[in-house]
Amino acid sequence: MQSRHLHFSKKLFEINSNWTSIQNMEGWAHYRIVSRRRSPKGKLELEMMAVCDRAIRVWVPRAVLRDSAHWRPGWIEPSLDRILLCD
C-alpha cells in the first residue's frame, strides 16, 4: 500500500543538509541546516543558514520544511522549480 504522504529520509533533517526555499527568504533561496532544537511543545525546529550570507539565520519548524510549497530538499534553481510546480 502506498502512503499518500511524501516520504522524507531522516538524513534530510540532519546538520549540513541542503534546502531550497521556493520563495526567497531574507533575499536568499539556498539554505543549510546548522542547528536543531525542540520547541516547548516538543516539535523539532531547525536553524537554517543562508549559504551565501552566513549572518542570515532563521528557525523553521520541520513540518514547514516538509511542505513542498515552501521548501525543497537539495539545492535547485527556484525559478525552474516554480515552472515544474505549475505543470
C-alpha positions as semicolon CSV with decimal commas, in nm:
position;residue;x (nm);y (nm);z (nm)
1;M;0,000;0,000;0,000
2;Q;0,137;0,339;-0,098
3;S;0,144;0,620;0,153
4;R;-0,027;0,936;0,037
5;H;0,237;1,140;0,221
6;L;0,570;1,224;0,062
7;H;0,847;1,021;0,226
8;F;1,138;1,214;0,376
9;S;1,454;1,043;0,497
10;K;1,577;1,138;0,843
11;K;1,906;1,238;0,675
12;L;1,731;1,533;0,510
13;F;1,687;1,692;0,854
14;E;2,044;1,642;0,979
15;I;2,304;1,916;1,029
16;N;2,456;2,040;0,699
17;S;2,161;1,919;0,488
18;N;2,090;2,150;0,196
19;W;1,748;2,300;0,123
20;T;1,599;2,546;-0,126
21;S;1,329;2,791;-0,028
22;I;1,066;2,830;-0,303
23;Q;1,016;3,196;-0,205
24;N;1,331;3,393;-0,127
25;M;1,376;3,439;0,248
26;E;1,585;3,736;0,355
27;G;1,693;3,769;-0,010
28;W;1,827;3,414;-0,047
29;A;1,691;3,079;-0,162
30;H;1,965;2,827;-0,070
31;Y;2,000;2,728;0,293
32;R;2,180;2,472;0,508
33;I;2,069;2,326;0,843
34;V;2,312;2,441;1,113
35;S;2,129;2,359;1,437
36;R;1,832;2,170;1,580
37;R;1,614;2,220;1,887
38;R;1,282;2,111;2,034
39;S;1,008;2,367;2,083
40;P;0,829;2,381;2,421
41;K;0,560;2,162;2,264
42;G;0,822;1,903;2,163
43;K;0,822;1,980;1,790
44;L;1,153;1,974;1,604
45;E;1,277;2,313;1,480
46;L;1,576;2,362;1,251
47;E;1,802;2,664;1,225
48;M;1,863;2,741;0,859
49;M;2,162;2,950;0,747
50;A;2,175;3,119;0,407
51;V;2,462;2,964;0,213
52;C;2,577;3,293;0,057
53;D;2,541;3,503;0,374
54;R;2,622;3,322;0,697
55;A;2,480;3,607;0,905
56;I;2,126;3,527;0,787
57;R;1,969;3,255;1,002
58;V;1,606;3,156;1,051
59;W;1,434;2,893;1,267
60;V;1,192;2,674;1,071
61;P;0,963;2,400;1,208
62;R;1,025;2,061;1,047
63;A;0,662;2,048;0,937
64;V;0,718;2,360;0,723
65;L;1,027;2,205;0,562
66;R;0,818;1,903;0,465
67;D;0,574;2,129;0,277
68;S;0,681;2,129;-0,091
69;A;0,502;2,461;-0,143
70;H;0,768;2,627;0,076
71;W;1,086;2,416;0,069
72;R;1,259;2,152;-0,145
73;P;1,544;1,926;-0,034
74;G;1,879;1,991;-0,204
75;W;1,988;2,295;-0,398
76;I;1,775;2,359;-0,703
77;E;1,708;2,665;-0,917
78;P;1,390;2,808;-0,757
79;S;1,263;2,965;-1,080
80;L;1,280;2,628;-1,259
81;D;1,102;2,458;-0,971
82;R;0,814;2,708;-0,993
83;I;0,771;2,615;-1,359
84;L;0,759;2,244;-1,270
85;L;0,500;2,306;-0,997
86;C;0,267;2,476;-1,246
87;D;0,251;2,176;-1,481
